[in-house]
Amino acid sequence: MGRLFRWFSRPLLALQDSEKAHARSLLMLRIASSNALFRGCLRLLYKPKKSLPTSCFGMEYSHPFGIAAGMDKKAEALRGWSSIGLAFSEIGGVTMLEQTGNAKPRMFRHGSDRALVNRMGFNNPGSEKIVQQLQRSGSQPIPVWANLGKSKLTPIEDAEMDYSTTMHRLWPYVDVFVINVSSPNTPGLRDLQHGDHLKGILEACIDVNRTNSEGSNASPKPLLIKVAPDLSKQELEAIVDTAIACEIDGIVATNTTIERPNQTHKVYNEQGGCSGSPLKHQSTEMIHHIYSYTGGRLPIVGVGGIMNAEDAWEKILAGASLLQAYAGFVFEGPGLTKSIVNGLHKKLKESGFESISEAVGASHRVPE
Ligand SMILES: Cc1cc2nc3c(=O)[nH]c(=O)nc-3n(C[C@H](O)[C@H](O)[C@H](O)COP(=O)(O)O)c2cc1C
């Protein structure tokens, strides 16, 4: 199936504008997952036969691989993600207010480098419409995460109100929340990663979490922070310190980078965040550093340049408990999950580890 995608669909998609190709693929997935018979066909084609059960944030996952934020900004293909075998999905970035994002074109592909550059700018229907969409979709067979961003119109000093309002609205429908302070495409957003700004946002979200859980007699939902790959070690450590002090549940590493590979191509001249293969090592390095700095006490979700099982395994050994991809699906197609899960299965067997959680962070441990 992967070969079929590489030979036929990929060349066809390459001829289309990146954002239009993405919208068409999502529409196809939405239609294909809208009825039980088609969902069965998708499962047959793409769902991994093997499972790699793992638990994280107090939840069970059939394997560690999910869809990254930005892929399903409007939560429109929720049934599709489980049908093609993903273990969890992340919707959004959702902002409090509806917004159209930056002017088009704003998403660019570099096929031979397997790289994307985007400056979407949080185009999304806003928290109120997303709630309606989640209500229409009903309960899902896999955990649904939500990525929260700040509305462009909201001034930086009101960021905590923006994030916490979105969280409050989405709370009953979402299993895990990711505070995204690392998108390079909203002016000033990355400044929120630091000092009092971050603490203020986290405290406001923790408050909303507590109120909602008490009000509904349910447990609080896991709350994660997503960081940029362009932070210095000191900046990253300061964020991790704040996360631990606020009892945040985990870190998503990483968002897209503002750096570019050392070569010229018109795609790399575009403004925005770069993802895919050129991001792989930078993001794995961040995972390494967070894991060693915390002694593995803070679960890490690894994302950035995962194109195959080898890349996924590298991030697990570096310290990632769960994994996500965006660019990998663009360049490898919907068969990516199956090939990664099968490949990880093989890696586990070869390495002698009993489970994924045993392998997490193994590159930090000296063999006896
Ligand atoms: C078009 C596009 C839109 C994205 N939108 C978001 C977003 O809204 N929120 C977020 O946290 N990350 C967003 N991302 C970043 C991805 O979730 C991911 O962190 C990044 O692409 C690195 O993973 P990859 O190399 O597998 O693509 C977006 C990425 C792309 C390519």
The ligand as an ORCA input file, in Angstrom:
! r2SCAN-3c Opt
* xyz 0 1
  C       0.879     22.893      8.061
  C       1.252     22.666      9.483
  C       0.449     23.183     10.486
  C       0.787     23.009     11.829
  N      -0.028     23.501     12.806
  C       0.283     23.310     14.118
  C      -0.554     23.806     15.152
  O      -1.608     24.380     14.905
  N      -0.150     23.623     16.426
  C       1.010     22.974     16.758
  O       1.350     22.831     17.930
  N       1.813     22.479     15.789
  C       1.466     22.630     14.502
  N       2.293     22.126     13.519
  C       3.545     21.434     13.920
  C       3.387     19.909     13.970
  O       2.425     19.511     14.905
  C       4.723     19.252     14.319
  O       5.122     19.667     15.598
  C       5.832     19.619     13.332
  O       5.336     19.649     12.019
  C       6.996     18.616     13.390
  O       6.562     17.322     13.030
  P       6.820     16.682     11.569
  O       8.267     16.826     11.274
  O       6.342     15.257     11.717
  O       5.978     17.464     10.612
  C       1.960     22.290     12.167
  C       2.772     21.768     11.147
  C       2.429     21.939      9.834
  C       3.321     21.359      8.759
*
